[in-house]
Every structure is written in structure tokens, then in C-alpha cells.
Amino acid sequence: MNKPIARVLLAPAVAGALLLAGCGGSSEATGGGQTPEPKEDVTLTVWVMGDSGTNFEKVVQPFTADTGIDVKVEAIPWDNVNDRLTTAVASGKGPDVTQVGLSLLASYVEGGALEDISGNLASYPNLAPENFPEAVAPASLHADGAAYTVPWVGDTRVLFYRSDILEEAGIDAPPATWDEIRADAKTLAARGKGQFGYYIPQWDAPLPVSYTWQAGGDVVDGEGKVTIDTDAFRAAADHYLGFYADGSVPTAGDFDQAAGFISGAAPMLVSGPYLAAAVREQAPDLDGKWGVTTVPSGDNDMSLFAGSNLGIWKGSEHKDAALELLDFMADPATQVSWFTTTGELPAATAAFEDPALTKDPMVAVYADQLASSRALPISTRWDAANAAILETLNAIALTGADKDSSLKALYATIEEINAR
């Protein structure tokens, strides 16, 4: 996998277009009461992101053979996502089904770009919310509890560690708590110049949020208001900044996590399953010298759920066929097929019981972590708040900005964002 799931955020122009434009389907809507067209005459247009188009076409072949519904797949390069969405929303000519990374979901929903399929779930057994982790249940994602998408790909963050390097440093097991990872990172950083104990991506806005969850807190209240002037967030900030204070993490913004992990310069870091694929591909000689485990606990070991869902474009004239496709993609057997084809984790809980997944001990760790993961707040207001949090913490860590005054200014910024 070349790019972590759900890292692309909608540009302001896209969010504005979603809010201002009517969102139509891929062709003219049929009038009410018309006889549905035969399935063999239906072609669904599906947008997937990145380089997944060929794999999607392969996986849906049994669906077309069984239903007679053709599926036309268009892969949108990550760098073109914003432009394509802006054009589709402005013209009203979108796909029938689209991949929606969880980081994009708020803009889609608030802009009215997706069908509310809450009333259809009971007719499609694979789409039942109880088939998926609670983190991506409609009630967890949306204040109104409506279902605008269904889970497709699971993704979470776990702790990667170089067992060989930890053992050489006298560390016999990966850290399980905040105190242990701080201490172990400091020990590993003492190996010499250019050697670190841990890696914090300076672009990783969700990381301070995960730390806040692990400290037993949250970053929004029950009404969706961003709330970080809390003891839990302050504990998260101290944890984040502590690695820098200890000299345990690199300060270079262009530090490459895969290269750093493979070379041993950063023998511990938090990342997703895509890193495991990169390590296996780029450094097969390290087989047996590294592993993964659930993230170290503060009050708990909560991590980020950062997968992708599938949604039906508002106004699609093929809604019934689109629902059949969503049901097929959510079937545990299809989810296993997607995993064996791409290496991306299932979202359906039952898929983890398949031998194709149980034979890989790392997948068991991913499954455990998915059960203790949460999605970021589904709110367009959240993007600005999360960016402000990351900017503030990096200013303190990297430029020596005063911590107390910087956090005070951050809290004021958050209140301004809440007032928008």
C-alpha cells in the first residue's frame, strides 16, 4: 500500500462546493413509479482512491457474475482527489458508489453528498452495524445516528518494534505502558549519534488525540464542541513533548519512518499495517527481528481507527444496485478476498476468523487494536482544531516556544473555532 488510508483532507474549495451545490447521481434521475431497469442493463460507477482500481475490479467479478450488474471502476490518484470531488459536486455528476476515507466523511455528510441509507440496512444482512467495530457504528460516527456509509477497510495504529535492537539494549519485551516507552526510548537513544528510541511523525495530527484518549479523556464533548482544556489533554501534551525533551526522537521533518525502522535508527514507532508490508518488501532479511503489539497504555490503550467506508452518491439512480454492491463488499468472504489481494485489513469483525488472517500472528494484534480504537471526530470544524493542536505542540517541541503560553493561546484558538 503506497499511502496510508484516510490521510487526505478535503481542500476548502471542495468543502464549500459540497455545501453549496446540489449533489446528483451519475446520470439523470428516474421519475418515481417507473419500472426498475433490468439488472443486466445496470452499470455502477465506483470511485476508489489511490491504486486500488485493478484490485477492486478483480474482487467484484463474482458480484457481476451473480447479479448481472456491471461495475465500472475509476481509480482517483490521491493527488487528484480534491480536484475530482470539486468538479463532481459542482456538476452534480458523481459516481454511484464512492470510497470515503473517514477523514473526508464530515465534509461529505455536511454537504449532502451521500445518501442516508439508514432505512435500508435491515434488508441487507451484511450491512448490519453489529457486524463491525463499535468505532465505526453510525451512532459512533454521527450525532444523529444515521448511516451515510458502511465500513469497508479497517485500519489502525499499533506499536512496531525491532526486537533484535531492543534485546541488544537489554529490553526483553516491548513497552506496554507510557512510562515504559519513555524509559525504553531514552535507553535506545543512548546508542549513539543518529540513533533514536522512538519516532513521532511531525505531520501526524491524530497522534496527540490518541494520547488524549489513552489518558482517559476526549477531545469533543457530547454536543460535538472541541474541548481540550482538560487534564487528559495536558497529560497527552506532556507525553508527546516528553520524547523531545528526552532527546529520544528525530527532529528532522523529512525523517522517513520505513527507512528509519529498517536501518534501526528508530526501532520503535506507531504506524499502520501498511508499514508491515513495506518492511516485508524492502527488508526481508529482518524477518523474525521485528514485531507489532498494541499501543502502550496510559489509562488505556486506545488507538486510531482510520479506515475507509463506502457510500452511495446522493441522487444515484441505481441505489438498489448500489446497496447490493455495498452488501457484497461487506460480506466477510469478500473482505477476506480483499485482504488476500491487497493486504488491507477487513472492517467486518467475522472476517478475522478466517484462516487467511488467523495464520498471521500480526493480524491478531491488529484485530485486538481495532477493538480498542476510535475514529476522529466527524466534524468539518475538527480539521482546523486538529491542525492547531499539532502546530502548537510542534512549535513547543521544535522551536522552543513557551509551553504554558502556547497552550493558553491554543485553548483560545479552539474557542474561536467552536464559535464558527
N, C-alpha and C positions, 0 to 999 in steps of 0.2 A: 504494500500500500504506500503510495508516494506521498500522501498528505493526510494528516490526522483528520478524522471526521469532525465536521461541525466547527471548524475554526474560522470559516469565512463569515464576516458580518455584512449585512446589507449596508450599502452606501446610503447617505441621507436622501439622495435623489430617488432611490428605489423605495425607501420607506414613505417618502412623500407621494410618489406615484401610486403606491398601494392605497394610501388614504384618500386620494383624490379621484382616482379613476375607477370606473366600473370594471369588474373582472369577468370577462366572458370566457366561454369554453373554446375548444379548438376549431369549432365551426358553428354555423348558425344553429340556435336552439330550436328544437322541435316544439310545436304547439301542444298544449295539453290535450289529452284524449286521443292522440294519434297512436296507431298500432306500432309497437316497438319493432324496429328493423330486425331481420333475422341475424343471428349471431355470426353466421358466415360472412355477413356484409359489414361487420363492425371491425374497425381498426382503431385501437387505442394508441394514442401518442403518449409516450412516457419520457420524462426528463430525469436523467441521473447525472450526478456531478463527478467530475474527475475522469478517470479512465476505466469506468465500470461498464461502459456500454456493451462491449462484446460479451462480457460475462453475464450481464443481465439477459441478453438475447439467448444465450445458451440455457440459462436456468428456466426461462419461461417457455421453452419449446414444448414441454409436456402440457402446459396450460393451453397453448394454442391447439395442440393435437386433440385435447379432450373437449374443449369448448367451441372450437371453430373461430375464436376471437383472435384476430391478428394483433400483434404488438409491435409498434414501430418505436424503436428506442433511439433517443438522441442524447449523446453524452456532451454535457456542457463543461468545457475546461474551467477549472477553478478560477483562473484569472478573468474569465468572461462572464461569471455568474451574475454580477451586478448589472452589466450592460444588457444581458439577455432578459433578466427579470424586469428591468425598467421598460424595455421595448414591449415585452409581452403584456405587462399591466397597462401601459399606455394605449396599446392597440386593442386590448380585450381578446387577443388571440394567444392563449396559453395552451399548454398540453392538457391531456385528460387526467393524467396522474403525474405527480412530481415528487422527487425526493426533497425532503425538508430537514436540513440539519437542525438540531434543537436550538442552536444559536440564532437561527433565522425565524423560528416559529412565531415569536411575538409579532414581528412585522407582518407576516402572512396573515395571522389571525386578526390583528387590529385593523389591517387594511381590507379585510373581507375577501381575500383571495382564495380561501378554501371553503369547501362545502362542510357544513356541520352534519356529520353522519351519525350523531348520537342515536337517532331513531332507527338506524339500520343495523346496529351491531347485533341485535338479538337474532337476526336472520342469517348471520354468518358466524358459525361457532368458533372459527379460528381468531376472530377479532374481539372476543370477549376480554375485557380489561384484566380479568383474573389470570389470563394466560401469560402475563408479562410482569416484570418487576413493578412494585408499587411506585417507584420513582417516575415511571412514565405512564401511570394511570391518568385518565382525564382529570380526575379530582386533584391529582398532584400537580398537573401542568397548568390548569386553568381555573380561575376563581369561580367561573360559572359551571364547572364540571362537565362542559360539553366536549365531545370528541371531534376534533378537526383533522386529526391524523391518526394513524395506527403505527406502533413500533415496527421497525424493520431490522435495523442493525444495532446491536448492543456495543457499547464502548465504554471503558472505564480506565482509571489510572491506578496502577499498582506500583510497588517498590521493586525496582530492578537492582540487583546487587551482584558484584563479582565475588563469588565465594572463594576463589583462589586468592585474591588480594586481601580479603577480609581475614582469611586464615593466616596468611603471612604476617599480618599485623596483630595477630593474637586475638582476633574476634571470631568466636566459634559459632555464632549464629547471627542472622540478620537482625537488625534492631526492631523491636516490637512496640516501643513507646517513644514519645517525644524526647524524653531525657536520654534514652539510649542512642537515638540517631544523632543528637547533638554531640554526645560524647564520642561515638564511633567516627563521625565525620571529622572531628578535631584530631583524633588519633591518625586517621588516614591522611589527612592533610599534612601531617608532620613528616611524611615520607621524603619530602624534599621539594625543591623549586619546580613549579609547574605541575605539582601533584595536589589534588584536592580530595575532599572526602564526600562531597555531595554536589549536585548541580541544580541551580534554580534558573529556569528559563526566564529571562527578563521580559519576554513577551507574554508570559503565561498568566493572563488576568484571572482565571479561575482558581489559581493556587491559593491566594490569600483567603478566598471564600471557603475552599475545602478545609483550610486550617481553622477557620471560624466555626465550621460545623464540628470539626474534631474537638474544639474547645467547649462544645455543648451549646453553642449559640446558633443564631441565624442572621441573615443579612437583610431580611424583609420581615415586616410584621404581618398580621393577619389580613390587613387591607391592601397589601402589596407595596406599602411605603418602605423605601430603603432605610434601614436602621442599623448603623454601625457604631454609634456612640455607646458601646457596650463593653462589659468586662471581657466577653468572649472574643470580640474583635481585637481588643487591645492585647489579649493573650496571643492571638494569631499573629498580630504585627510583631510582637516580641519574638515569637518563634521564627518567623520569616527573617527578621533583621538579625537574629542571633547568629545565624550561619555566616553572615557577612562579618559581624563583629569578631567571630572566632577565626576568620580567615580560611573558612572551610570550603568556600565556593568561588568559582572563577568570576571575575568582574568584567571580562571581555564580552561585549554584546553579541559578537559573532561566534561564540563558542558553539561547536557542533556536538549535540548530545550523543549521537550514534558514534561518531569518531572518538569522543572523549570516553565513552563507556568501553569501546573496543580496545582503545590504547591503554585503558586503566587510569587515565588522568582523572576521571570522575567515576569511581567504582560504585557509586550509589546514586540513583535518581528516580524520580517519579515520572512515569510515562505510560503510554497505552500499548496494546498488543502489537501495533504497527512497528514498535521498536524491536520486539522479539523477532519479527520477520526480517527486519534489516540486519540484525546481528547474525541470525542464522545464514542469511545470504552472503553477507560480507565477511564474516569471520567464522567459518565452520570449524576452524581449529580450536575455538573456545568452547566447543561442545563439552558439557559437564563441568565447566568452570564458572557458570553464572546461573542465576535463578531469579524467580519472582516471588513476592509474598505480598500480603495485604499491607496497606499503608500503616505506618506507625500510629499508635493511638495517643490522643490527648485524653479527653473524656471518653472518646470512641474512635473508631477507625473509618469514619465516613469519608467517601471519596466522590469524585465527579462522575456522573452519568452523562456521557457526551455522544450519544448515538445519533442515528438518522431515522426519521419516520417517513411514511408515505402518505400523501394526501391527494384528494380529488380537487381539481381546479374548479372554482366556482363557475357554474353555468355549463359544465361539460354536458353534452347531450347524450353521453354514453355512461351515465352514472351507474346503472345496474351492472354493466360490463366491467366498469372500473372497480366496483365493490367486489366482484368475483375475482379480479386480479389481486386486490389487496388481501382477500381471504386466502388465495393461493400462496402469496408471498409470506403470509403469516403462519402457514402450515408448518409444523415442526420439521416435517420431511424436507420441505423446500428450504427452510432455514439451515438445515444440515447441508443441503446441496450448495447453498451459497457459501457456507463456511469452508467446505472442501474445495470449492472453486476459487475463493478469494482469500481465505484466512480471516475474514471479518466475523466477529462473534455474532451469534444469534441474539435476537431480542426475546423470542419465545422461551420461557423457562424450561419447557419439556424437552427442547432440542438438546439441552446439555446432558441429557441422559443417554443420548445416542453413543454407540461405541466409537464413532468417528471423533467424538470430542472427549470421551472419558479416557481414551488411551493416551492423551496428552496431559501430563500432570500440571502443566501451566494453566490449562483451561479450567481445571478445578479451582485454582486460585482466582482466575478471572470471574468465575461463577460466584465464588464467595464474596468477592469485592462488589460485583453488581448488586448483590443482595444488600449491601451496605453502601449504597451510592445514591446521590441526589442530582437532579438536573438544576442548572442555574435558573434563577427566577425568569419566568416567561413574561417579560415586560420590555417594551422599547426604551423605557426610562432607565432600565437596568444597565444597558450598554454604556451610557455616559457615566453612570455611577461606578461601574466596574473599572472603566478606563481611569477615572480619577483616583481610585484606590491604588491601582498598580503604579500610576505615575508618582503618587506621593511616596509609596514605600521605596520605589527605586531611587527617588531623589534623596531620601534619607540614607539608603544603603550605598549609593554610588557617588553622590556629590557632597555628602556630609551635611545635608540640610538638617536643621534642628528638629529633633523628633517631636517634642511637645507642641511647638508652634505649627509644625507641618500637619500634625494630626488635627489640631484645632481648626486649621484652615480647611482641611478635608471635610470635617463634620459640617462646616458652614457651606461648603460646596454641595454636599449631599442634600442639605435642606433646600438649597436653590433648585436642585434637580427635582426634588419632591414637589416643589411648588409649581413646576411647569405644567 
